[in-house]
Amino acid sequence: MRFLAILSVRNEAAFLLEWLAHHRAVGFTDFLVFSNDCQDGTDRMLDRLDALGHLTHVRNEGPYGKGGIQFTAMKLADKHRLVKKADWILALDIDEFVNIHAGRGSLGDLLEALPDADAITLTWRLFGNGDTPRYEDRPVTEAFTRCAPPVIHWPWRAAMFKTLYRNDGTYRKTGVHRPRGLRDGADLNAYRWFDCEGRELGQAFKTKRLFSDYGQPNHRLAQLNHYPLGAMESYVLKADRGRAVHSDHMLGMDYWVERNFNTDEDTSVSRYAAARDAIRALLMEDDKLARLHADAVAWRHQRFRELMLQDPYRALFSRLLMTPPSRPINAVTARTLTGFALLGRREEARRAQETSSSAPEADRD
């Protein structure tokens, strides 16, 4: 069985070996990694890992389509031999770690727990900053253990998922969160989607949904540990790097507040620590990889010092230091917010309909 993980990265070399070792321990057999415009040696590290046979590296240097850098990478992946050979596919980010609770924690154990599944939604569990200002070279999964509660009511982004799916041709395209491009004539009734509570999901999940229903448990069999913030210093560098999808939008406090939940603690991912550390140690036996990792760590410290000479980044860092952890919203307030959101969507649809109906005939063509 071939399990393929697809990854797109920029300036993430300091985190790459941990991520790769972890997902080897989970059971992924193949890795297709795209890089673009790296200053910290990520591309050189990926070249070395490729030469050693640990992954396949593709440079994604553009031009980029209207969907941006990450969607362009997905289009390149659609044509790649590893995608064509894979039995199961999962697109991930460098700050996402698969954490399987079923059995001994392998991908095979997850499939055994859901034997009828052709697609499995791995719902995020958001891990907050834990009041950590400084970046240190230590495993992300050990440094950040404070997280959102297991049942969260708001925001909807806290319940987004990535999809592990059977690559049988039902879908023609890979996607950031889910497979896309349903093949003409595909029988969706025969292609079965499940969540990690063991619930079978309906048609909306098979065609368009990007997030699980919030206000309910979603993680019994597996979860996707998501570390979108890291240390405050790392968040400043993330703002400097730019977003993978909306690369023209600088990260600010809105992104931080919607993800910095620290009410609970979850150390379940530590079940992989021994295997991860053993695999990472083997990787670090290569002198070139060890040197590239050390250089990437030094680059992060140096780049942060450079950014602190610029007012927008210095202001962002100061706001991070002043802002307390985010407070979860209760179910009643969440329903109120959801009601406002639905009313807003209806109003937008009404205005769009009015604009369309009042446009001259030539404009409608």
C-alpha positions as CSV (number, residue, x, y, z in Angstrom):
1,M,0.0,0.0,0.0
2,R,1.4,3.4,-1.0
3,F,0.5,6.4,1.1
4,L,1.5,9.7,-0.4
5,A,1.8,13.0,1.5
6,I,2.0,16.2,-0.6
7,L,3.6,19.3,0.9
8,S,4.3,22.8,-0.2
9,V,6.9,24.9,1.7
10,R,8.9,28.1,1.8
11,N,11.5,29.0,4.4
12,E,10.7,26.0,6.6
13,A,13.9,24.1,6.6
14,A,14.2,24.3,10.4
15,F,11.0,22.2,10.8
16,L,11.3,19.9,7.9
17,L,13.2,17.0,9.4
18,E,10.8,16.7,12.4
19,W,7.8,16.8,10.0
20,L,9.3,14.2,7.7
21,A,10.4,11.8,10.5
22,H,7.0,12.1,12.2
23,H,5.0,11.2,9.1
24,R,7.4,8.3,8.3
25,A,6.6,7.0,11.7
26,V,2.8,7.4,11.0
27,G,3.2,5.2,7.9
28,F,3.5,7.4,4.8
29,T,5.6,5.7,2.2
30,D,6.1,8.6,-0.3
31,F,6.5,12.4,-0.1
32,L,6.0,14.9,-2.9
33,V,7.3,18.2,-1.7
34,F,7.1,21.6,-3.6
35,S,9.3,24.6,-2.7
36,N,9.3,28.2,-3.9
37,D,11.5,31.2,-3.4
38,C,13.5,29.9,-0.4
39,Q,16.1,32.0,1.4
40,D,16.8,29.7,4.3
41,G,18.0,26.7,2.4
42,T,14.8,24.7,2.4
43,D,15.2,24.0,-1.3
44,R,18.8,22.8,-0.8
45,M,17.7,20.5,2.1
46,L,14.9,19.1,-0.1
47,D,17.4,18.5,-2.9
48,R,19.6,16.5,-0.4
49,L,16.7,14.5,0.9
50,D,15.7,13.8,-2.7
51,A,19.2,12.6,-3.5
52,L,19.2,10.3,-0.5
53,G,15.8,8.8,-1.6
54,H,13.7,10.2,1.3
55,L,11.3,12.2,-0.8
56,T,10.7,13.8,-4.2
57,H,11.4,17.5,-4.5
58,V,9.9,19.8,-7.2
59,R,10.6,23.5,-7.5
60,N,7.5,25.5,-7.9
61,E,8.9,28.7,-9.2
62,G,5.9,30.0,-11.1
63,P,4.3,31.6,-12.9
64,Y,1.4,31.0,-10.5
65,G,-2.2,30.7,-11.5
66,K,-5.0,32.8,-10.0
67,G,-5.3,30.3,-7.1
68,G,-1.8,31.2,-5.9
69,I,1.3,29.3,-5.1
70,Q,-0.3,26.3,-3.3
71,F,-2.9,25.7,-5.9
72,T,-0.3,25.8,-8.6
73,A,1.6,23.1,-6.7
74,M,-1.5,21.0,-6.6
75,K,-1.8,21.3,-10.4
76,L,1.8,20.2,-10.8
77,A,1.1,17.3,-8.5
78,D,-1.8,16.1,-10.6
79,K,0.6,15.3,-13.4
80,H,3.3,13.7,-11.2
81,R,4.1,9.9,-11.3
82,L,3.9,9.6,-7.5
83,V,0.3,10.8,-7.6
84,K,-0.5,8.3,-10.3
85,K,1.0,5.5,-8.3
86,A,-0.4,6.3,-4.9
87,D,-3.2,4.2,-3.3
88,W,-4.0,6.9,-0.8
89,I,-3.2,10.7,-0.8
90,L,-3.2,13.4,1.8
91,A,-2.1,17.0,1.2
92,L,-0.6,18.6,4.3
93,D,1.2,21.8,5.5
94,I,4.4,21.9,7.4
95,D,2.5,22.9,10.6
96,E,0.1,19.9,10.4
97,F,0.9,16.5,12.0
98,V,-1.3,13.5,11.6
99,N,-2.2,12.0,15.0
100,I,-4.0,8.7,14.9
101,H,-5.6,7.4,18.1
102,A,-6.8,4.1,16.6
103,G,-4.7,1.0,17.3
104,R,-1.0,1.6,17.4
105,G,-1.3,4.9,15.6
106,S,-0.5,3.9,12.0
107,L,-2.4,4.8,8.8
108,G,-3.1,1.1,8.5
109,D,-4.8,1.1,11.9
110,L,-7.0,4.0,10.8
111,L,-8.1,2.2,7.7
112,E,-8.8,-0.9,9.7
113,A,-11.0,1.1,12.0
114,L,-12.9,2.5,9.0
115,P,-12.9,-0.4,6.6
116,D,-15.6,1.0,4.3
117,A,-14.0,4.4,3.9
118,D,-12.8,5.8,0.6
119,A,-12.2,9.2,2.1
120,I,-11.5,10.2,5.8
121,T,-11.7,13.8,7.1
122,L,-8.9,14.5,9.5
123,T,-10.2,17.5,11.5
124,W,-7.9,20.1,12.9
125,R,-7.2,20.4,16.6
126,L,-5.7,23.9,17.0
127,F,-2.6,24.2,19.2
128,G,-1.9,27.6,20.6
129,N,1.2,29.6,21.3
130,G,1.3,28.7,25.0
131,D,2.7,32.1,25.8
132,T,6.0,31.3,24.1
133,P,7.9,34.4,22.8
134,R,11.2,33.0,21.6
135,Y,11.8,30.4,18.9
136,E,13.9,27.4,19.9
137,D,15.2,24.5,17.9
138,R,13.1,21.8,19.5
139,P,10.3,19.6,18.2
140,V,7.1,21.6,17.6
141,T,5.0,18.7,18.8
142,E,6.8,18.8,22.2
143,A,7.1,22.6,22.5
144,F,3.4,23.3,22.1
145,T,0.9,21.1,24.0
146,R,-1.8,23.7,24.9
147,C,-4.7,23.6,22.6
148,A,-8.4,24.2,21.8
149,P,-11.0,22.1,23.7
150,P,-12.0,18.8,22.0
151,V,-15.4,20.4,21.2
152,I,-15.2,23.9,19.9
153,H,-18.2,26.1,18.8
154,W,-16.5,28.9,17.0
155,P,-14.8,29.9,14.6
156,W,-15.6,27.5,11.8
157,R,-11.9,27.6,10.7
158,A,-11.1,25.7,13.9
159,A,-13.0,22.7,12.5
160,M,-11.4,22.6,9.0
161,F,-10.1,19.3,7.8
162,K,-7.7,17.7,5.4
163,T,-8.8,14.6,3.5
164,L,-7.0,11.2,3.3
165,Y,-8.6,9.7,0.2
166,R,-8.4,6.6,-1.9
167,N,-6.8,7.4,-5.3
168,D,-9.1,5.3,-7.5
169,G,-9.9,7.8,-10.2
170,T,-13.2,9.1,-8.7
171,Y,-11.6,12.5,-8.4
172,R,-9.2,13.9,-11.1
173,K,-7.4,16.6,-9.1
174,T,-5.6,16.9,-5.8
175,G,-6.6,19.8,-3.5
176,V,-5.4,21.7,-0.5
177,H,-8.2,20.4,1.8
178,R,-10.0,17.7,-0.3
179,P,-9.8,16.0,-3.7
180,R,-11.4,18.0,-6.5
181,G,-12.5,17.5,-10.1
182,L,-15.1,14.8,-9.8
183,R,-14.7,12.5,-12.8
184,D,-17.7,12.6,-15.2
185,G,-20.1,9.9,-14.5
186,A,-18.5,9.0,-11.1
187,D,-20.9,7.3,-8.7
188,L,-20.6,9.3,-5.5
189,N,-23.0,6.9,-3.7
190,A,-20.4,4.2,-4.1
191,Y,-17.5,6.4,-2.9
192,R,-17.9,6.7,0.9
193,W,-16.7,9.5,3.1
194,F,-16.3,9.1,6.9
195,D,-15.1,11.3,9.7
196,C,-12.9,10.3,12.6
197,E,-15.8,9.6,14.9
198,G,-16.9,6.8,12.5
199,R,-19.8,8.8,11.1
200,E,-20.6,8.4,7.4
201,L,-20.8,11.9,5.7
202,G,-23.3,13.1,3.2
203,Q,-23.1,14.5,-0.4
204,A,-21.9,18.0,0.6
205,F,-18.7,16.6,2.0
206,K,-18.1,14.7,-1.3
207,T,-18.3,17.8,-3.4
208,K,-17.6,21.0,-1.5
209,R,-17.3,21.0,2.3
210,L,-14.0,22.2,3.8
211,F,-14.8,22.0,7.5
212,S,-16.5,19.5,9.9
213,D,-19.6,20.4,11.8
214,Y,-18.3,22.2,14.9
215,G,-19.9,21.9,18.3
216,Q,-19.4,18.2,18.3
217,P,-16.5,15.8,18.9
218,N,-14.5,15.0,15.7
219,H,-11.3,13.3,16.9
220,R,-12.0,9.8,18.4
221,L,-10.0,7.8,15.8
222,A,-7.6,10.5,14.6
223,Q,-7.0,14.2,14.5
224,L,-4.8,16.6,12.6
225,N,-2.6,18.5,15.1
226,H,-2.4,22.0,13.7
227,Y,0.4,24.4,14.9
228,P,-0.4,27.5,12.9
229,L,1.3,30.0,15.3
230,G,4.4,28.5,17.0
231,A,6.5,30.9,19.0
232,M,5.8,34.6,18.6
233,E,9.1,35.0,16.8
234,S,8.1,32.3,14.3
235,Y,4.8,34.0,13.7
236,V,6.6,37.2,12.8
237,L,8.6,35.2,10.3
238,K,5.5,33.6,9.0
239,A,4.0,37.0,8.4
240,D,7.2,37.9,6.5
241,R,7.0,34.7,4.4
242,G,3.4,35.3,3.3
243,R,0.5,33.0,3.2
244,A,0.5,29.8,1.1
245,V,-2.9,30.4,-0.4
246,H,-3.5,34.1,-0.1
247,S,0.1,35.1,-0.5
248,D,-0.7,38.8,-0.9
249,H,-2.4,39.0,2.5
250,M,0.0,39.8,5.4
251,L,-0.8,37.8,8.5
252,G,-2.0,39.9,11.4
253,M,-3.8,39.7,14.7
254,D,-7.0,38.4,13.2
255,Y,-5.3,35.2,12.2
256,W,-3.6,34.9,15.6
257,V,-6.8,35.5,17.7
258,E,-8.8,32.9,15.7
259,R,-6.2,30.2,16.4
260,N,-4.6,30.9,19.8
261,F,-6.6,28.6,22.0
262,N,-4.7,27.3,25.1
263,T,-7.5,26.1,27.4
264,D,-6.7,22.4,27.2
265,E,-3.5,20.2,27.0
266,D,-3.1,17.3,24.6
267,T,0.1,15.2,24.5
268,S,-1.3,12.2,22.7
269,V,1.1,12.9,19.7
270,S,4.0,11.8,22.0
271,R,3.2,8.2,21.1
272,Y,5.3,8.8,18.0
273,A,8.2,10.5,19.8
274,A,10.5,7.5,20.0
275,A,10.1,6.4,16.4
276,R,10.3,10.0,15.2
277,D,13.5,10.7,17.1
278,A,15.1,7.5,15.7
279,I,14.2,8.4,12.1
280,R,15.4,12.0,12.6
281,A,18.7,10.8,14.2
282,L,19.3,8.7,11.1
283,L,18.6,11.7,8.8
284,M,21.0,13.9,10.9
285,E,23.8,11.3,10.4
286,D,24.2,12.8,7.0
287,D,26.7,15.7,7.5
288,K,25.2,17.8,4.8
289,L,21.6,17.6,6.2
290,A,22.9,18.3,9.7
291,R,24.7,21.4,8.4
292,L,21.7,22.6,6.4
293,H,19.5,22.2,9.5
294,A,21.9,24.2,11.7
295,D,22.1,26.9,9.0
296,A,18.3,27.1,8.8
297,V,18.0,27.6,12.6
298,A,20.7,30.4,12.4
299,W,18.8,32.0,9.5
300,R,15.6,32.2,11.5
301,H,17.3,34.0,14.4
302,Q,19.1,36.4,12.0
303,R,15.9,37.1,10.0
304,F,13.9,37.9,13.1
305,R,16.6,40.4,14.2
306,E,16.4,42.0,10.8
307,L,12.6,42.3,10.9
308,M,12.7,43.9,14.3
309,L,14.3,46.9,12.5
310,Q,11.1,47.4,10.5
311,D,8.2,49.1,12.2
312,P,5.3,46.9,10.8
313,Y,7.0,43.7,12.2
314,R,8.1,45.3,15.4
315,A,4.5,46.5,16.0
316,L,3.2,43.0,15.2
317,F,5.6,41.4,17.7
318,S,4.6,43.9,20.4
319,R,0.9,43.2,19.9
320,L,1.6,39.4,20.2
321,L,3.3,40.0,23.5
322,M,0.3,42.1,24.8
323,T,-2.5,39.9,23.6
324,P,-3.9,37.2,26.0
325,P,-4.9,33.7,24.7
326,S,-8.2,33.5,22.9
327,R,-11.3,32.7,24.8
328,P,-13.6,29.9,23.5
329,I,-17.1,31.0,22.7
330,N,-20.0,29.1,24.2
331,A,-22.6,27.3,22.1
332,V,-25.3,29.9,22.6
333,T,-23.1,32.8,21.4
334,A,-21.9,30.7,18.5
335,R,-25.4,30.1,17.3
336,T,-26.0,33.8,17.4
337,L,-22.9,34.4,15.3
338,T,-23.9,31.7,12.9
339,G,-27.3,33.3,12.5
340,F,-25.7,36.6,11.6
341,A,-23.4,34.9,9.1
342,L,-26.3,33.2,7.4
343,L,-28.2,36.5,7.2
344,G,-25.1,38.1,5.7
345,R,-24.8,35.4,3.1
346,R,-28.5,35.8,2.1
347,E,-28.1,39.5,1.8
348,E,-25.0,39.1,-0.4
349,A,-26.9,36.6,-2.6
350,R,-29.9,39.0,-2.8
351,R,-27.7,41.9,-3.9
352,A,-25.9,39.8,-6.5
353,Q,-29.2,38.7,-7.9
354,E,-30.4,42.4,-8.1
355,T,-27.2,43.4,-9.8
356,S,-27.5,40.6,-12.3
357,S,-31.2,41.2,-13.1
358,S,-30.6,45.0,-13.6
359,A,-27.6,44.7,-15.8
360,P,-28.0,45.5,-19.5
361,E,-28.5,42.5,-21.8
362,A,-25.1,43.0,-23.4
363,D,-23.3,43.1,-20.0
364,R,-25.0,39.8,-19.0
365,D,-23.6,38.1,-22.1
